[in-house]
Amino acid sequence: MTFAEILPSLIAGQPVYRKGWNDGHFIYYEEDWNHFSEAWPDTDWHTLCTFAPLRGSDLAADDWEVDEWDADELEKGHHIRGVTKKEVVE
C-alpha cells in the first residue's frame, strides 16, 4: 500500500508499518496526546513525536501495511507489530 492509502488508518489511531522496517517498529497517532508515537516490540515506552517520524523514502514507499490492535489489549504499549498480519523479521 502507499502512504496515501494508509494515512486515514494512521490518523484514526491504527498501528502502521512498512514491510521494509525489519526491526519490528510501528507508528500510530495518539489522539489523546495529539502526537504520533513510534514504538518497538518488547519495550514499554514509545517515542512521542510532534511530527510523524518519517523520511522522504517512507512517503514514497509502496510497502505500507495497516495492522490492528489486539482485541483484548488494554494498553498500546504491549502491542507487537504484525502479530495479526506479519511476523517480525529477526
ROKE-163392 format. One line per 5 residues: number of its first residue (from 1); their letters; for each residue x, y, z of N, C-alpha, C. Coordinates in nm, 4 decimals, padded with zeros to 6 digits. Atoms other than C-alpha are relative to their C-alpha. Example, Ala and Ser with C-alpha at 12.3 -4.5 7.8 and 13.67 -1.06 7.14 Angstrom:
1> as> 00.0890/-00.1190/00.0000/01.2300/-00.4500/00.7800/00.0900/00.1200/00.0000; -00.0820/-00.1190/-00.0060/01.3670/-00.1060/00.7140/-00.0770/00.1090/00.0730
This chain:
1> mtfae> 00.0842/-00.1179/00.0000/00.0000/00.0000/00.0000/00.0889/00.1245/00.0000; -00.0734/-00.1266/-00.0020/00.1091/00.3595/-00.0449/-00.0316/00.0756/00.1287; 00.0247/-00.0800/-00.1191/00.1321/00.6180/00.2306/-00.1376/00.0659/-00.0072; 00.1323/-00.0616/00.0156/-00.1764/00.7916/00.0899/-00.1112/-00.0983/00.0353; 00.1015/00.1008/-00.0298/-00.3692/00.4649/00.1276/-00.0105/-00.0308/00.1491
6> ilpsl> 00.0039/00.0332/-00.1427/-00.2720/00.4086/00.4925/-00.0252/00.1226/00.0869; 00.0130/-00.1229/-00.0790/-00.2993/00.7735/00.6013/-00.1306/00.0069/00.0803; 00.1225/-00.0050/-00.0815/-00.6685/00.7545/00.7067/00.0059/-00.0939/00.1211; -00.0137/00.0940/-00.1118/-00.5910/00.4481/00.9228/00.0971/00.0521/00.1045; -00.0972/-00.0586/-00.0918/-00.2870/00.6199/01.0740/-00.0648/00.1088/00.0844
11> iagqp> 00.0662/-00.1097/-00.0712/-00.4902/00.9284/01.1672/-00.1080/-00.0537/00.0938; 00.1033/00.0608/-00.0851/-00.7617/00.7004/01.3114/00.0595/-00.0738/00.1196; -00.0644/00.0616/-00.1153/-00.5027/00.5591/01.5551/00.0441/-00.1433/-00.0192; -00.0438/00.1371/00.0249/-00.4297/00.2245/01.3920/00.1520/-00.0039/-00.0135; -00.1443/00.0134/00.0201/-00.0699/00.0991/01.4011/00.0300/-00.0283/-00.1469
16> vyrkg> -00.0416/00.0211/00.1381/00.1027/00.1161/01.0633/00.1513/-00.0224/-00.0024; -00.1426/00.0273/00.0139/00.4416/-00.0026/00.9445/00.0316/-00.0265/-00.1455; -00.0472/00.0380/00.1332/00.6486/-00.0664/00.6354/00.0595/-00.1389/00.0064; -00.0616/00.1325/00.0068/00.7469/-00.4168/00.5320/00.1517/00.0115/00.0025; -00.1435/-00.0225/00.0035/01.0945/-00.2721/00.4814/00.0613/00.0312/00.1359
21> wndgh> -00.0515/-00.0233/-00.1355/01.1255/-00.1912/00.8520/00.0122/-00.1354/00.0691; -00.0205/00.1353/-00.0516/01.2739/-00.5209/00.9667/00.0240/-00.0069/00.1498; -00.0245/00.0023/-00.1437/01.3273/-00.4145/01.3274/-00.1282/-00.0128/00.0821; 00.1252/00.0232/-00.0702/00.9604/-00.4585/01.4133/-00.0701/00.1232/00.0505; 00.0671/-00.1183/-00.0551/00.8758/-00.0979/01.4922/-00.1193/00.0412/-00.0842
26> fiyye> 00.1210/-00.0476/00.0657/00.5496/00.0694/01.4035/-00.0298/00.1404/00.0513; 00.0404/-00.1332/-00.0448/00.3899/00.4122/01.4324/-00.1519/00.0056/00.0072; 00.1435/-00.0231/-00.0088/00.0457/00.5319/01.5286/-00.0223/00.1422/00.0507; 00.0370/-00.1328/-00.0469/-00.1339/00.8565/01.6074/-00.0727/-00.0147/00.1321; 00.0593/00.0030/-00.1332/-00.2217/00.9129/01.9723/-00.0886/00.1223/00.0160
31> edwnh> 00.0929/-00.1122/-00.0027/-00.5321/01.1298/01.9719/-00.0009/00.0716/00.1352; 00.0021/-00.0614/-00.1332/-00.5262/01.1883/02.3499/00.1151/00.0981/00.0203; -00.1181/-00.0846/-00.0147/-00.1786/01.3415/02.3259/00.0184/00.0942/-00.1185; -00.0149/-00.0757/00.1236/-00.2193/01.4874/01.9762/00.1436/-00.0092/-00.0536; -00.1354/00.0287/00.0447/00.1152/01.3290/01.8840/00.0008/-00.1327/-00.0740
36> fseaw> -00.0275/00.1300/00.0585/00.2464/01.0477/01.6723/00.0904/-00.0748/00.0966; -00.0871/00.0827/-00.0828/00.4146/00.7604/01.8527/00.0709/-00.1003/-00.0884; -00.0809/00.1016/00.0663/00.6907/00.5341/01.7326/00.0339/-00.1022/00.1072; -00.0176/00.1021/-00.1025/00.7203/00.2026/01.9151/00.0693/-00.1226/-00.0581; -00.0717/00.1222/00.0359/00.9271/-00.1150/01.9102/-00.0528/-00.1145/00.0841
41> pdtdw> 00.0448/00.1142/-00.0791/00.8339/-00.4662/02.0208/00.0872/-00.0193/00.1234; -00.0700/00.0336/-00.1244/00.9326/-00.5772/02.3701/00.0486/00.1220/00.0767; -00.0318/-00.1180/-00.0804/00.9533/-00.2214/02.5035/-00.1290/00.0548/00.0585; 00.1174/-00.0577/-00.0646/00.7164/-00.0489/02.7424/-00.0110/00.1496/-00.0234; 00.0050/-00.1439/00.0248/00.7895/00.3022/02.6153/-00.0102/00.0272/-00.1486
46> htlct> 00.0154/-00.0431/00.1384/00.7072/00.4850/02.2982/00.0573/00.1399/-00.0124; -00.0519/-00.1329/00.0267/00.8656/00.7909/02.1430/-00.1133/00.0866/-00.0528; 00.1018/-00.0931/00.0464/00.6154/01.0760/02.1168/00.0637/00.1010/-00.0935; -00.0540/-00.0903/00.1008/00.6676/01.2952/01.8129/-00.1073/00.1016/-00.0395; 00.0972/-00.0994/00.0449/00.5000/01.6223/01.7218/-00.0252/-00.0129/-00.1497
51> faplr> 00.0157/00.0277/00.1427/00.5535/01.5235/01.3585/00.0161/-00.1493/-00.0206; -00.0153/00.1423/00.0294/00.5238/01.1788/01.2053/00.1477/-00.0295/-00.0280; -00.1430/00.0314/00.0148/00.8708/01.0155/01.2257/00.0284/-00.0739/-00.1308; -00.0152/00.0606/00.1314/00.9038/00.9532/00.8536/00.1044/00.0726/-00.0831; -00.0944/-00.0566/00.0963/01.1643/01.0104/00.5845/-00.0689/00.0101/-00.1353
56> gsdla> 00.0548/-00.0111/00.1348/01.1021/01.1041/00.2239/-00.0169/-00.1352/-00.0662; 00.0098/00.1340/00.0595/01.1704/00.7449/00.1226/-00.1204/-00.0759/00.0555; 00.1191/00.0626/-00.0571/00.8937/00.6341/00.3602/-00.1259/00.0495/-00.0704; 00.1179/-00.0566/00.0652/00.6446/00.8692/00.1972/-00.0172/-00.0529/-00.1424; 00.0049/00.0488/00.1383/00.7335/00.7370/-00.1497/-00.0158/-00.1519/-00.0089
61> addwe> 00.0024/00.1472/00.0011/00.7291/00.3681/-00.0479/-00.1400/-00.0547/-00.0271; 00.1285/00.0656/00.0254/00.4582/00.1268/-00.1518/-00.0127/-00.1319/00.0761; 00.0054/00.1233/-00.0800/00.5157/-00.1409/00.1141/-00.0613/00.0229/00.1389; 00.0666/-00.0314/-00.1261/00.2995/00.0108/00.3889/-00.1057/-00.1044/00.0322; 00.1035/00.0912/-00.0478/00.0723/-00.2114/00.5971/-00.0716/00.0643/00.1188
66> vdewd> 00.0783/-00.0419/-00.1158/-00.2055/-00.1328/00.8435/-00.0195/-00.1226/00.0863; 00.0184/00.1107/-00.0929/-00.2103/-00.3549/01.1495/-00.1218/00.0306/00.0867; 00.1125/-00.0192/-00.0894/-00.4729/-00.3900/01.4195/00.0473/-00.0162/00.1433; -00.0271/00.0211/-00.1420/-00.4617/-00.3570/01.7949/-00.0650/-00.1310/00.0400; 00.0574/00.1247/-00.0480/-00.5200/-00.6849/01.9721/-00.1330/00.0292/00.0684
71> adele> 00.1349/-00.0230/-00.0520/-00.8870/-00.7166/02.0694/-00.0037/00.0074/00.1522; 00.0018/00.0003/-00.1466/-00.8087/-00.7875/02.4358/00.1063/00.0912/00.0601; -00.1077/-00.0864/-00.0460/-00.5339/-00.5280/02.4584/-00.0547/00.1236/00.0705; 00.0438/-00.1167/-00.0755/-00.5807/-00.2601/02.7225/00.0928/00.1188/-00.0194; -00.0967/-00.1069/00.0173/-00.2634/-00.0633/02.6631/00.0774/-00.0222/-00.1283
76> kghhi> -00.0694/00.0096/00.1277/-00.0944/00.0128/02.3327/00.1457/-00.0402/00.0166; -00.1410/00.0299/-00.0228/00.2481/-00.0359/02.4895/00.0362/-00.1461/-00.0156; -00.0290/00.1421/00.0071/00.2157/-00.4131/02.4740/-00.0274/-00.0598/-00.1373; 00.0256/00.0480/00.1362/00.1284/-00.4376/02.1060/00.1313/-00.0376/-00.0672; -00.1152/00.0361/00.0825/00.3750/-00.6214/01.8871/-00.0464/00.0040/-00.1441
81> rgvtk> 00.0374/-00.0164/00.1395/00.3531/-00.5165/01.5261/00.0000/-00.1340/-00.0718; 00.0035/00.1151/00.0874/00.2482/-00.7834/01.2882/-00.0509/-00.1288/00.0602; 00.0508/00.1236/-00.0573/00.1045/-01.0354/01.5302/-00.1159/-00.0516/-00.0821; 00.1157/00.0428/00.0781/-00.2090/-01.0392/01.3196/00.0300/-00.0042/-00.1492; -00.0232/-00.0058/00.1435/-00.0508/-00.9716/00.9810/00.1404/-00.0355/-00.0446
86> kevve> -00.1366/00.0233/00.0455/00.3281/-01.0065/00.9727/00.0888/-00.0330/00.1187; -00.0953/00.0338/-00.1043/00.5910/-01.1754/01.1840/00.1194/00.0956/-00.0089; -00.1173/-00.0852/-00.0032/00.8833/-00.9595/01.2916/00.1186/-00.0771/-00.0563; -00.1157/00.0633/00.0612/01.1900/-01.0391/01.0836/00.1174/00.0109/00.0949; -00.1139/-00.0008/-00.0923/01.4858/-01.1378/01.3009/00.1276/00.0256/-00.0759
